[in-house]
Amino acid sequence: MDPLLDEKFILTVSNILPELTEDILKIQAVREAYGPSKNEGLCFENCTQVDFSGDLNGSLFLGLDGYTKLKLLPRIAKSFHLDPTTKSNSATIMLDFANEVSVNLIEEMQFGQYKIESKQPQNRNHKLVPIDQERFRQYILIFFLKEELEQLYLGRLYVVLLLEKFSIPRNPFRE
């Protein structure tokens, strides 16, 4: 067990996300805030959940408000060569982006010799997702999104990480 695994995972997210937004969307994502959180649940207008398991079990949530989604959707669609004008494609486009983020994150962790696999992204738009604080440690990272050339504010991207707490086996001789 690596006592710094949470921090390594958070630092990897902090590096991967800005690189991807620059490469895919041609915008900057500046980490604005980070810290542990004790929220009992989360709900975003646009929310994608990606579960992962292995050396570290948990979930990654990418959350956006409506304004940010509207600003990012055409950029994401263009990079994936999709038509953003149909309603059915809107959710798929955001799932594709979340999948790209999670695949890059998991690959980076695997390069670090960690055994982690991700599952398919799930749409959690407008859904209240309860968080089991007994089972998970929770971290939130907030990224400020901007387009430097045109000096556009594009909103904020919220990353919520749920990392399963390590269970310590009970010692039967201590009772």
Accessible surface in RSA format (square Angstrom, percent):
REM  Atomic radii and reference values for relative SASA: ProtOr
REM  Chains: A
REM  Algorithm: Lee & Richards
REM  Probe-radius: 1.40
REM  Slices: 20
REM RES _ NUM      All-atoms   Total-Side   Main-Chain    Non-polar    All polar
REM                ABS   REL    ABS   REL    ABS   REL    ABS   REL    ABS   REL
RES MET A   1   180.18  93.3  94.86  62.8  85.32 203.1 103.37  87.9  76.81 101.8
RES ASP A   2    35.06  24.6  26.34  26.2   8.72  20.6  20.66  48.6  14.41  14.4
RES PRO A   3   115.48  84.2  86.65  79.0  28.83 104.8  94.01  77.6  21.47 133.5
RES LEU A   4   104.79  58.4 104.79  75.0   0.00   0.0 104.79  73.6   0.00   0.0
RES LEU A   5     5.37   3.0   5.19   3.7   0.18   0.5   5.19   3.6   0.18   0.5
RES ASP A   6    12.75   8.9  11.57  11.5   1.18   2.8   7.07  16.6   5.68   5.7
RES GLU A   7    80.35  46.1  79.13  59.9   1.21   2.9  39.57  76.5  40.78  33.3
RES LYS A   8    84.41  41.2  81.67  50.1   2.74   6.5  51.80  46.6  32.62  34.7
RES PHE A   9     0.00   0.0   0.00   0.0   0.00   0.0   0.00   0.0   0.00   0.0
RES ILE A  10     4.85   2.8   4.85   3.6   0.00   0.0   4.85   3.5   0.00   0.0
RES LEU A  11   103.44  57.6 103.39  74.0   0.05   0.1 103.40  72.6   0.04   0.1
RES THR A  12    19.36  13.8  15.73  15.9   3.63   8.7   4.50   6.0  14.86  22.5
RES VAL A  13     4.05   2.7   2.74   2.5   1.31   3.2   4.05   3.5   0.00   0.0
RES SER A  14    16.06  13.6   9.15  12.2   6.91  15.9   9.15  19.5   6.91   9.7
RES ASN A  15    90.35  62.3  86.44  83.5   3.91   9.4  17.61  42.4  72.74  70.3
RES ILE A  16    15.20   8.6  15.16  11.3   0.04   0.1  15.16  10.9   0.04   0.1
RES LEU A  17     0.71   0.4   0.59   0.4   0.13   0.3   0.59   0.4   0.13   0.3
RES PRO A  18    35.46  25.8  32.27  29.4   3.19  11.6  32.64  26.9   2.82  17.5
RES GLU A  19   102.44  58.8  96.92  73.3   5.52  13.2  41.13  79.6  61.31  50.1
RES LEU A  20    16.55   9.2  16.55  11.8   0.00   0.0  16.55  11.6   0.00   0.0
RES THR A  21     1.35   1.0   1.35   1.4   0.00   0.0   1.35   1.8   0.00   0.0
RES GLU A  22    83.18  47.8  81.69  61.8   1.49   3.5  37.19  71.9  45.98  37.5
RES ASP A  23    93.50  65.5  81.16  80.8  12.35  29.2  24.10  56.7  69.40  69.2
RES ILE A  24    31.66  18.0  20.16  15.0  11.50  27.7  23.64  17.0   8.02  21.8
RES LEU A  25     4.84   2.7   0.26   0.2   4.58  11.5   1.88   1.3   2.96   8.0
RES LYS A  26   136.47  66.6 127.16  78.0   9.31  22.2  96.57  86.9  39.90  42.5
RES ILE A  27     1.85   1.1   0.00   0.0   1.85   4.4   1.85   1.3   0.00   0.0
RES GLN A  28    64.37  36.0  62.45  45.6   1.92   4.6  14.77  31.4  49.59  37.6
RES ALA A  29     7.11   6.5   0.00   0.0   7.11  16.2   0.00   0.0   7.11  18.8
RES VAL A  30    72.11  47.4  68.77  62.3   3.34   8.1  72.11  62.7   0.00   0.0
RES ARG A  31   100.32  42.1  75.04  38.3  25.28  60.2  14.86  20.3  85.46  51.8
RES GLU A  32    83.19  47.8  48.94  37.0  34.25  81.6  34.87  67.4  48.32  39.5
RES ALA A  33    45.70  42.0  36.36  56.1   9.34  21.3  45.61  64.2   0.09   0.2
RES TYR A  34    93.02  43.4  60.11  34.2  32.91  85.6  45.48  34.2  47.54  58.6
RES GLY A  35    11.91  14.7   0.00   N/A  11.91  14.7  11.75  32.3   0.16   0.3
RES PRO A  36   107.97  78.7  86.96  79.3  21.02  76.4  87.18  72.0  20.79 129.2
RES SER A  37    19.30  16.3   8.11  10.8  11.20  25.8   7.99  17.0  11.32  15.9
RES LYS A  38   166.95  81.4 149.96  92.0  17.00  40.5  99.73  89.8  67.22  71.6
RES ASN A  39    73.45  50.7  68.17  65.9   5.28  12.7  10.84  26.1  62.61  60.5
RES GLU A  40   140.92  80.9 128.82  97.5  12.10  28.8  42.57  82.3  98.35  80.3
RES GLY A  41    20.91  25.8   0.00   N/A  20.91  25.8   5.98  16.4  14.93  33.4
RES LEU A  42    14.45   8.0   7.62   5.4   6.83  17.2  14.45  10.1   0.00   0.0
RES CYS A  43    71.39  54.0  43.72  48.8  27.67  65.0  16.55  41.9  54.84  59.1
RES PHE A  44    36.39  18.2  31.37  19.4   5.02  13.1  36.39  22.1   0.00   0.0
RES GLU A  45    87.09  50.0  76.35  57.8  10.74  25.6  20.60  39.8  66.50  54.3
RES ASN A  46     3.02   2.1   3.02   2.9   0.00   0.0   0.00   0.0   3.02   2.9
RES CYS A  47     0.48   0.4   0.48   0.5   0.00   0.0   0.26   0.7   0.21   0.2
RES THR A  48     5.13   3.6   4.93   5.0   0.19   0.5   0.03   0.0   5.09   7.7
RES GLN A  49    20.05  11.2  20.05  14.7   0.00   0.0   0.00   0.0  20.05  15.2
RES VAL A  50     1.33   0.9   1.33   1.2   0.00   0.0   1.33   1.2   0.00   0.0
RES ASP A  51    31.75  22.2  31.75  31.6   0.00   0.0  11.57  27.2  20.18  20.1
RES PHE A  52     6.72   3.4   2.68   1.7   4.04  10.5   2.68   1.6   4.04  11.6
RES SER A  53    39.97  33.8  39.14  52.2   0.84   1.9  23.17  49.3  16.80  23.5
RES GLY A  54    44.58  55.0   0.00   N/A  44.58  55.0  26.99  74.1  17.59  39.4
RES ASP A  55    67.86  47.5  47.99  47.8  19.87  47.0  17.13  40.3  50.73  50.6
RES LEU A  56     3.02   1.7   0.95   0.7   2.07   5.2   3.02   2.1   0.00   0.0
RES ASN A  57    54.38  37.5  52.01  50.3   2.37   5.7  11.84  28.5  42.54  41.1
RES GLY A  58     8.08  10.0   0.00   N/A   8.08  10.0   3.24   8.9   4.85  10.9
RES SER A  59     9.67   8.2   9.67  12.9   0.00   0.0   0.00   0.0   9.67  13.6
RES LEU A  60     2.15   1.2   2.15   1.5   0.00   0.0   2.15   1.5   0.00   0.0
RES PHE A  61     1.37   0.7   1.31   0.8   0.06   0.2   1.31   0.8   0.06   0.2
RES LEU A  62     7.60   4.2   7.11   5.1   0.49   1.2   7.11   5.0   0.49   1.3
RES GLY A  63     0.48   0.6   0.00   N/A   0.48   0.6   0.00   0.0   0.48   1.1
RES LEU A  64     4.59   2.6   4.59   3.3   0.00   0.0   4.59   3.2   0.00   0.0
RES ASP A  65    62.16  43.5  60.07  59.8   2.09   4.9  31.56  74.3  30.60  30.5
RES GLY A  66    13.80  17.0   0.00   N/A  13.80  17.0  12.85  35.3   0.94   2.1
RES TYR A  67   103.75  48.4  94.21  53.6   9.54  24.8  81.38  61.2  22.37  27.6
RES THR A  68     0.00   0.0   0.00   0.0   0.00   0.0   0.00   0.0   0.00   0.0
RES LYS A  69    42.95  21.0  42.95  26.4   0.00   0.0  12.69  11.4  30.26  32.2
RES LEU A  70   129.61  72.2 119.48  85.5  10.14  25.5 119.58  84.0  10.03  27.0
RES LYS A  71    79.97  39.0  73.12  44.9   6.85  16.3  26.54  23.9  53.43  56.9
RES LEU A  72     2.09   1.2   2.09   1.5   0.00   0.0   2.09   1.5   0.00   0.0
RES LEU A  73    15.96   8.9  15.96  11.4   0.00   0.0  15.96  11.2   0.00   0.0
RES PRO A  74    68.74  50.1  64.81  59.1   3.92  14.3  65.12  53.8   3.62  22.5
RES ARG A  75    60.61  25.5  54.42  27.7   6.20  14.8  22.20  30.3  38.41  23.3
RES ILE A  76     0.00   0.0   0.00   0.0   0.00   0.0   0.00   0.0   0.00   0.0
RES ALA A  77     0.47   0.4   0.47   0.7   0.00   0.0   0.47   0.7   0.00   0.0
RES LYS A  78   166.32  81.1 153.86  94.4  12.46  29.7 104.78  94.3  61.54  65.6
RES SER A  79    40.30  34.1  11.72  15.6  28.57  65.8  22.05  46.9  18.25  25.6
RES PHE A  80    56.83  28.4  40.81  25.3  16.02  41.7  43.84  26.6  12.99  37.2
RES HIS A  81   165.19  90.3 132.98  92.4  32.21  82.4  99.76 102.8  65.43  76.1
RES LEU A  82    62.65  34.9  48.12  34.4  14.54  36.5  53.09  37.3   9.56  25.7
RES ASP A  83    71.64  50.2  62.47  62.2   9.17  21.7  33.57  79.0  38.07  38.0
RES PRO A  84    45.64  33.3  34.99  31.9  10.65  38.7  35.08  29.0  10.55  65.6
RES THR A  85   114.99  81.8  79.21  80.3  35.77  85.3  75.77 101.8  39.21  59.3
RES THR A  86    61.51  43.7  56.38  57.2   5.13  12.2  59.99  80.6   1.51   2.3
RES LYS A  87   186.20  90.8 168.63 103.5  17.57  41.8 118.67 106.8  67.54  71.9
RES SER A  88    89.42  75.6  69.12  92.2  20.30  46.8  59.05 125.7  30.37  42.5
RES ASN A  89    41.88  28.9  41.88  40.5   0.00   0.0   0.22   0.5  41.66  40.3
RES SER A  90    15.15  12.8  15.15  20.2   0.00   0.0  12.79  27.2   2.36   3.3
RES ALA A  91    32.28  29.7  29.71  45.8   2.57   5.9  30.77  43.3   1.51   4.0
RES THR A  92    62.44  44.4  62.30  63.2   0.14   0.3  38.75  52.0  23.69  35.8
RES ILE A  93     0.02   0.0   0.02   0.0   0.00   0.0   0.02   0.0   0.00   0.0
RES MET A  94     8.31   4.3   6.64   4.4   1.66   4.0   6.64   5.6   1.66   2.2
RES LEU A  95    44.99  25.1  44.49  31.8   0.51   1.3  44.77  31.4   0.22   0.6
RES ASP A  96    51.45  36.0  47.57  47.3   3.88   9.2   8.44  19.9  43.01  42.9
RES PHE A  97     5.25   2.6   5.25   3.3   0.00   0.0   5.25   3.2   0.00   0.0
RES ALA A  98     0.83   0.8   0.83   1.3   0.00   0.0   0.83   1.2   0.00   0.0
RES ASN A  99    51.86  35.8  51.86  50.1   0.00   0.0   3.53   8.5  48.32  46.7
RES GLU A 100    58.08  33.3  57.75  43.7   0.32   0.8   2.68   5.2  55.40  45.2
RES VAL A 101     4.32   2.8   4.32   3.9   0.00   0.0   4.32   3.7   0.00   0.0
RES SER A 102     2.11   1.8   2.11   2.8   0.00   0.0   2.08   4.4   0.03   0.0
RES VAL A 103    56.96  37.5  54.86  49.7   2.09   5.0  56.67  49.2   0.29   0.8
RES ASN A 104    36.92  25.5  34.68  33.5   2.24   5.4   1.14   2.7  35.78  34.6
RES LEU A 105     3.06   1.7   3.06   2.2   0.00   0.0   3.06   2.1   0.00   0.0
RES ILE A 106    11.05   6.3  11.05   8.2   0.00   0.0  11.05   8.0   0.00   0.0
RES GLU A 107    80.62  46.3  79.76  60.3   0.86   2.1  22.80  44.1  57.82  47.2
RES GLU A 108    80.99  46.5  75.31  57.0   5.68  13.5  11.57  22.4  69.42  56.7
RES MET A 109     6.17   3.2   4.97   3.3   1.20   2.9   1.47   1.3   4.70   6.2
RES GLN A 110    67.76  37.9  55.97  40.9  11.79  28.1  22.15  47.1  45.61  34.6
RES PHE A 111   153.05  76.6 132.74  82.2  20.32  52.9 135.97  82.4  17.09  48.9
RES GLY A 112    42.65  52.6   0.00   N/A  42.65  52.6  29.85  81.9  12.80  28.7
RES GLN A 113   154.44  86.4 129.50  94.6  24.95  59.4  58.55 124.6  95.89  72.7
RES TYR A 114    37.06  17.3  33.55  19.1   3.51   9.1  27.83  20.9   9.23  11.4
RES LYS A 115   161.91  79.0 156.36  95.9   5.55  13.2 106.79  96.1  55.12  58.7
RES ILE A 116     0.41   0.2   0.00   0.0   0.41   1.0   0.20   0.1   0.21   0.6
RES GLU A 117   114.62  65.8 114.47  86.6   0.14   0.3  53.12 102.7  61.50  50.2
RES SER A 118    39.38  33.3  12.87  17.2  26.51  61.1   0.29   0.6  39.09  54.8
RES LYS A 119   106.59  52.0  96.84  59.4   9.75  23.2  91.19  82.1  15.40  16.4
RES GLN A 120   140.58  78.6 135.22  98.8   5.36  12.8  59.73 127.1  80.85  61.3
RES PRO A 121    17.90  13.0   5.50   5.0  12.41  45.1   5.50   4.5  12.41  77.1
RES GLN A 122    60.16  33.6  55.78  40.8   4.39  10.4  28.40  60.5  31.76  24.1
RES ASN A 123    48.55  33.5  39.55  38.2   9.01  21.7  19.49  46.9  29.07  28.1
RES ARG A 124    62.27  26.1  62.21  31.7   0.05   0.1   5.20   7.1  57.07  34.6
RES ASN A 125    30.77  21.2  23.65  22.9   7.11  17.1   9.24  22.2  21.52  20.8
RES HIS A 126   128.93  70.5 103.55  72.0  25.37  64.9  64.06  66.0  64.87  75.5
RES LYS A 127   107.77  52.6 103.61  63.6   4.16   9.9  72.49  65.2  35.28  37.6
RES LEU A 128   134.54  74.9 110.68  79.2  23.85  60.0 110.68  77.7  23.85  64.2
RES VAL A 129    19.03  12.5  18.21  16.5   0.82   2.0  19.03  16.5   0.00   0.0
RES PRO A 130   109.20  79.6  94.47  86.1  14.72  53.5  95.82  79.1  13.37  83.1
RES ILE A 131    13.22   7.5   0.30   0.2  12.92  31.1   2.11   1.5  11.11  30.2
RES ASP A 132    72.29  50.6  60.62  60.3  11.66  27.6  31.41  73.9  40.88  40.8
RES GLN A 133    58.42  32.7  49.98  36.5   8.44  20.1  23.15  49.3  35.27  26.7
RES GLU A 134   153.81  88.3 136.25 103.1  17.56  41.8  53.95 104.3  99.86  81.5
RES ARG A 135   123.20  51.7 117.08  59.7   6.12  14.6  39.89  54.5  83.31  50.5
RES PHE A 136    29.53  14.8  24.82  15.4   4.72  12.3  24.82  15.0   4.72  13.5
RES ARG A 137    53.16  22.3  48.16  24.5   5.01  11.9  46.76  63.9   6.40   3.9
RES GLN A 138    10.65   6.0   4.15   3.0   6.50  15.5   2.71   5.8   7.94   6.0
RES TYR A 139    24.38  11.4  24.38  13.9   0.00   0.0  10.49   7.9  13.90  17.1
RES ILE A 140    40.46  23.0  40.42  30.1   0.04   0.1  40.42  29.1   0.04   0.1
RES LEU A 141     0.00   0.0   0.00   0.0   0.00   0.0   0.00   0.0   0.00   0.0
RES ILE A 142    34.72  19.8  34.72  25.9   0.00   0.0  34.72  25.0   0.00   0.0
RES PHE A 143     0.00   0.0   0.00   0.0   0.00   0.0   0.00   0.0   0.00   0.0
RES PHE A 144    53.64  26.8  53.64  33.2   0.00   0.0  53.64  32.5   0.00   0.0
RES LEU A 145     0.54   0.3   0.54   0.4   0.00   0.0   0.54   0.4   0.00   0.0
RES LYS A 146    63.73  31.1  63.73  39.1   0.00   0.0  18.08  16.3  45.64  48.6
RES GLU A 147    18.68  10.7  17.74  13.4   0.94   2.2   1.56   3.0  17.11  14.0
RES GLU A 148    88.92  51.1  80.51  60.9   8.41  20.0  44.04  85.2  44.88  36.6
RES LEU A 149   165.02  91.9 136.49  97.6  28.53  71.7 139.64  98.1  25.38  68.3
RES GLU A 150   120.57  69.2  97.32  73.6  23.25  55.4  38.16  73.8  82.41  67.3
RES GLN A 151   153.66  85.9 120.65  88.2  33.01  78.6  44.52  94.8 109.14  82.8
RES LEU A 152    66.22  36.9  63.19  45.2   3.03   7.6  65.41  45.9   0.82   2.2
RES TYR A 153    97.74  45.6  87.01  49.5  10.73  27.9  72.42  54.4  25.32  31.2
RES LEU A 154     1.70   0.9   1.70   1.2   0.00   0.0   1.70   1.2   0.00   0.0
RES GLY A 155     0.47   0.6   0.00   N/A   0.47   0.6   0.47   1.3   0.00   0.0
RES ARG A 156    75.35  31.6  74.76  38.1   0.60   1.4  10.33  14.1  65.03  39.4
RES LEU A 157     2.54   1.4   2.54   1.8   0.00   0.0   2.54   1.8   0.00   0.0
RES TYR A 158    52.62  24.6  52.51  29.9   0.11   0.3  21.44  16.1  31.18  38.4
RES VAL A 159     0.36   0.2   0.36   0.3   0.00   0.0   0.36   0.3   0.00   0.0
RES VAL A 160     4.50   3.0   4.50   4.1   0.00   0.0   4.50   3.9   0.00   0.0
RES LEU A 161     0.00   0.0   0.00   0.0   0.00   0.0   0.00   0.0   0.00   0.0
RES LEU A 162     9.01   5.0   9.01   6.4   0.00   0.0   9.01   6.3   0.00   0.0
RES LEU A 163     0.00   0.0   0.00   0.0   0.00   0.0   0.00   0.0   0.00   0.0
RES GLU A 164    41.88  24.0  39.22  29.7   2.66   6.3  10.68  20.7  31.21  25.5
RES LYS A 165    86.01  42.0  74.35  45.6  11.66  27.8  43.48  39.1  42.52  45.3
RES PHE A 166    85.26  42.7  64.10  39.7  21.16  55.1  67.81  41.1  17.45  49.9
RES SER A 167   108.70  91.9  80.35 107.2  28.35  65.3  52.65 112.1  56.06  78.5
RES ILE A 168   151.99  86.5 130.25  97.0  21.73  52.4 130.89  94.3  21.10  57.3
RES PRO A 169   118.92  86.7  94.01  85.7  24.90  90.5 106.53  88.0  12.38  77.0
RES ARG A 170   188.55  79.2 163.14  83.2  25.41  60.5  82.03 112.1 106.52  64.6
RES ASN A 171    71.32  49.2  59.13  57.1  12.19  29.3  20.31  48.9  51.01  49.3
RES PRO A 172    98.44  71.7  78.48  71.5  19.96  72.5  82.53  68.1  15.91  98.9
RES PHE A 173   186.07  93.1 154.92  96.0  31.15  81.1 159.90  96.9  26.17  74.9
RES ARG A 174   201.04  84.4 164.85  84.0  36.19  86.2  49.77  68.0 151.27  91.7
RES GLU A 175   152.71  87.7  83.73  63.3  68.98 164.2  75.32 145.7  77.39  63.2
END  Absolute sums over single chains surface
CHAIN  1 A    10021.6       8465.4       1556.1       5662.0       4359.6
END  Absolute sums over all chains
TOTAL         10021.6       8465.4       1556.1       5662.0       4359.6
